Structure formats: C-alpha cells, structure tokens
Amino acid sequence: MPDVGHEFDERLGTAFDRRLAVRLWHAARPHRALIAGSLGLFPLIAAVELAQPYLLKVAIDDHILKGDWLGLTWIAGLYVGVLGLLYVLRWLEAYLMNLTGQRVIHDLRAALFAHLLRLEAAFFDRNPVGRLMTRVLGDVEAVSEAFTSGLFAVVADVITLVGVVGVMLWLDWHLALVTFSIVPTLFVAAGYFRLRARDAYRTVRQRLAHLNGLLQESLQGMAVIQLFARERHEAGRFREANRAYRRALFTSMIYEASLYASVEALGSIALAVLLWYGGGQIVAGAVTFGVLVAFIQYTNRFFLPIRDLGAKYTVMQSAMASAERIFGLLDRPPAIVSIGRATTRHQGPRPPALELQGVWFAYEGEAWVLRDCSLSVAPGERVALVGPTGEGKSTIARLLNRSYEAQRGRVLVDGVDVRDWDLARLRRHVGIIFQDTVLFTGTVAENLKLGVDGAVAPADLVRAVETARAAAFVAALPRGLDEALGERGANVSHGQRQLLAIARALVYNPAVLVLDEATSSVDAESEALIREAMAGLLAGRTSLTIAHRLATVQHAERILVLHRGRIHEEGTHATLVRRGGLYARLTELQAGPSAA
C-alpha cells in the first residue's frame, strides 16, 4: 500500500538541492541571529589560519636568517597568540553551529509531531510506526548534520580555499601555478570516487532499512517467535541481513578511503613538485626560503578541505534526502479536518443520536466494507451491533467519531453531519472504548484524566473507579491512583486495563458511548466485573455495543445484525432467535461448542 515518504526511502538525491535549501532556510529563519554569528566567524577564522604560515615566512626571512633573536621572540609570541585566538574562535564556531542545528531540529521535530497528531487514522494504517519514528528522529538528526558538518563546513572551507588561493598568488604566482597544476587531476579523481561512493551509500541505506524493518518486526512479534520456537530461524535471518549491511558498509568505506587516499597522494605529489621547483627558485635567488615554507603550509591547507570532500558530500546527500522526506511528510495535508461550518439543529422532534444514511466505505479503492449501510440509534437507546468477523462493525464505530471518512452517504450525530462538527467537540461527544485498551506511561490518575480539560477532583476519580468495579485492584496497587503504569499498561492485566478504560470513560463522560469488543479476550471473572461496570457506565446514556460473543448483548434494547456491508436484521434477542435468520444461526454456532 502506498505511504507518504516511501518513494524517498531508498533515494539519495543530490548533495545540494536549491528548493530544499530554501525550505531549510525558512525553517532556520527564527534562528538567523545564530546563523549570522556563525557565518561572521568564518572569515575571522580563515584570516587567523592564513596568518600562521605568513608569520612563519616573516620569522624565517626577517629574523632567523638575519639572526634577530629579539624580533624572533616577538614573532613567536604573536604566533602563540594567534593559536590561542584560533582555539577560541574554533570553540565559539562549534558551539554556535551545534546550537543552531539543535534549535532547528527541535523546531522540526515539534512541527512533525504536531502534524502527525492532525493526520487521520488511515494514514497510520498505511505507514509503519518504525518509518514514522525514523522521520521524526533519524531524518531530523540528519538535517542537523547539514548545519554542523555539512553546509556550514562547506561554506567555511570555500572561504578558506579562496583565502589560500589569494595569498598564494600574492606571495608568488609562479609557485602558486605550480601548486595548482595538480588540481585538474584531483577533481577527476574526486568526481570518480564520489559517484562510486554515492552508489555504495545508496546500497548501505537500503540494507540498513531492511535490517531496521526486520528488527522491529522481530521485537514486536517476539512472543510468537518464542511460541513457535523460531529463535534460531529468526537469528539466521537477522545474521544474514546484518552481514549484507556490513558488506555494503565496507564497500562504501573502501570508496571513501580511496577518495581520501587519492587526495592525500595527489597533495603529496603537489608538495613534491613545489619543493623541486621552489628549491630551484631559492638557488636562483628568485624566492626566499621563508616563502617556500609558507607555501608548504598553504598547500596543506589547500588540500585539507578537498580531502574531506567525500565525508561532507555524504553528509549533505543524507541531509538533503532526509529533508525531502521530512518536507514530504509536512506537505501531506490531513484528509480529515474541522471545516468549522455552523451546525443547524433540527426543529421539532429530537433527531436520532446516531444515524448512518446510505453509507459506503472502503479502506482501499472500491473494496467496499460497507455498502449502502443505514442505521439509527435513538437518544438514550442501548443498541448492540453484531455480525461475522470482517463485516465492518468496528469501521462503523470509527466513522461515528470521524476517524475515517465515508466515501458516500452521510453519518450524523444528533442530526448533524459529522463533517459539520468541530472534530474536538465530536470526539468529546462520542466516546469509544476499544478492544485493545491503550494506557500511557504515567500514573493511574493521569490516565483516568486523559482528555479532560481542567482539574478533576480526587473524589470524582474515586467514584469513577468504584463505578467501574476497579476499586479493589487499584487499592491493591502500592500507590493506588498514584501508581505508575508501564508502557501500554504492561504492569496490569488485560481485564484491569479494560476496567480502567471504563473508569476513564466515566471521567470523560461522553454523551454517546461506543463499546468495541470491550469484554473480549478476558477471563470469566474479569468479564463479569466488566459487565457490572458497563451497567453503571451505560446508565442513562446512548450506547452502541459491538460484540462477537452474542451472550454479552442479549439484554440490549435492540440488536442490529451486520452482513455484507449493510444491516441485515434488527430486533430484540428473542425476536431474532424466533425469526430463524442469520442471528439465530450465529447464536446456535456459539452455543454449540459450549453445550458440547
């Protein structure tokens, strides 16, 4: 299934993309003072660095060769002062660049997470959690590298290179041209290995993505792996994927090392040519010894940023690819938004609390889950929705609070189309308790107050826990309502999580409540407690109970049977059993095994 950003997962792109650079600048604009400070330091650092070889030239020509030890002492002191100034400037530069990068990625992370909170449920069905976490964490971190080790470093290197070239031409243009004679060969070698490194790095990303996916799948399915004794098989799969990643990484390292070694070798050749030609010029009296020493120093400074080109190119490629994925996600608009139209209540008799009018819905294309489905639930009515697995019962629940959008037909709550409701008000009005209750890291009390604006009195929490029949197990916790829950409530049982979900619904107090398989997957004792709790929860409230086990809904005021995407039957339990239709057959099938 398609997902946003998937097309960029194995794509590197160019090391510099003007469109993305402009967008990164807009993201960094709130911190332009820091950026200006960093950029302002680059010419100062370049000037201080370029001053060192020149001071050596002055020390040799004007003081050492002339035996001026007092003047040499002053030059040595000045050289030490320049080194100290360079240290301070380098420290300040690193601090400002890292501070800028961290502030930019802080803003990008916050923007990404806020955007994810606005996206519809269908988006998360199509996009694995691991990939989205990579967007928010890994890709944003790669963008930070663009500021600290990529773009800023390239700008600093360019300024230094321009300064080096200018000083060398000023000192002796003949020596400068001899030094630069190796540059064409250097750029050919750098271009060759850069392209090879790019292809190798693409393979590294592909292998790493496969390794991450395999690891996430294995960790999430660890219980099943152990249940079927598949540890050795999964270890083999991971070992092979890990080995493939290592081979790809080694290939990438070989090309990067080759680029580094080639630049180093060519730099050494350039230095040898410089010594040969410069030595002859000294003998001829055309060049001083100090100038040659300075040229040797400048030559090293000329080749150093070129030597590091491979690493910077890789950083910029990764940053631009990550930026493309980040902005691709940010540009993906939410499919479900609050339109903010004024709602008009029906005049006359009170409309149904819940209503579907000729609703068609499909998760993909035209694979319809609901086909011209219509139903109605009166205010205060307690209705059950049953039917075989996969008929769309949970889908109806999600349409009611607009987690999904119907392709055709209308979904109404209190007589108003859900598309005309403010989303926050709609979801405050229609509460859902899912089969798989999600509890967040935090205390029991914090989970019970989830979604409630303002303070909740402790007495109200205690009352909700008692009504939900959760008082006994909460009292047994070491800190009671202040007990910290583990991830997804791992330190309480499934049945206890359901009881806490019911207590949370009581605190939340929606006008309409949908129970989606709230009593499934629990033992008989927990189910009995949940049923008692539900009786208190549903009192005086409009409710729609979705269930597979028909025994749990026999006392509903009305039962709707969903089949082939529409309501097939409706009536009380006794009426539907006497009718001998689909509901009666389902009842017989569920009663048969227990009777046996």
Number of C-alpha atoms within 10 A of each C-alpha: 7 9 13 17 20 14 10 14 17 16 18 21 18 16 19 15 15 11 10 16 14 11 14 19 14 12 15 21 13 13 16 14 12 18 20 11 14 21 17 12 18 22 15 14 21 20 16 17 20 19 17 19 21 21 18 20 22 17 23 21 16 15 17 15 12 11 12 13 13 10 14 19 13 12 17 15 12 14 20 13 12 17 16 12 16 18 13 12 17 15 11 15 21 14 14 20 23 18 17 22 24 19 17 23 22 15 14 24 19 12 14 20 15 12 16 18 11 13 17 18 17 15 15 13 12 12 16 13 12 14 17 20 12 16 23 19 15 14 24 25 21 22 26 24 23 23 25 22 19 25 20 19 17 20 13 19 21 16 16 22 20 12 19 24 17 13 18 20 14 10 16 15 14 14 21 21 15 16 25 15 12 16 17 10 12 21 12 11 16 21 14 12 20 21 13 16 25 22 15 20 23 20 21 22 19 15 22 19 18 17 21 17 14 15 17 15 12 17 11 10 12 14 11 13 16 11 10 8 11 13 15 11 11 16 12 12 15 18 13 13 19 17 14 18 21 15 15 21 18 14 19 21 15 16 22 25 16 18 27 20 13 17 25 18 13 18 23 15 14 22 21 14 17 22 18 11 16 25 17 13 17 15 11 10 10 12 18 17 19 22 23 22 18 22 27 20 19 25 22 16 18 21 20 17 19 21 20 16 21 24 18 21 21 20 22 27 25 26 29 26 25 26 23 23 22 22 17 15 18 18 11 13 13 15 13 17 15 14 11 11 10 9 14 10 11 11 7 6 6 12 19 19 21 23 22 23 15 17 22 22 25 18 15 10 7 10 10 16 21 26 20 16 22 18 16 16 21 16 18 16 20 22 25 27 25 26 24 16 11 13 18 23 25 19 18 23 25 17 19 25 26 22 17 20 23 21 14 15 15 20 25 22 24 19 17 20 16 21 22 17 22 17 19 10 11 19 18 18 18 22 21 25 20 18 19 16 19 15 22 17 15 16 18 23 21 18 21 24 19 14 14 13 8 7 7 13 8 11 9 12 20 18 15 25 28 16 20 27 23 24 19 11 13 21 13 9 14 10 12 16 20 14 16 20 19 14 12 15 21 13 12 15 12 20 23 21 20 29 29 27 26 29 29 25 22 22 21 19 17 18 16 23 22 26 23 22 19 26 27 17 13 16 11 11 10 18 19 13 18 23 18 14 22 20 12 17 20 19 11 13 17 21 28 25 24 28 23 19 17 20 12 17 21 14 15 18 13 20 26 25 20 24 22 16 20 21 19 15 17 19 17 17 22 11 14 21 17 10 13 11 12 18 26 16 13 18 17 13 11 14 14 10 8 7 7 5
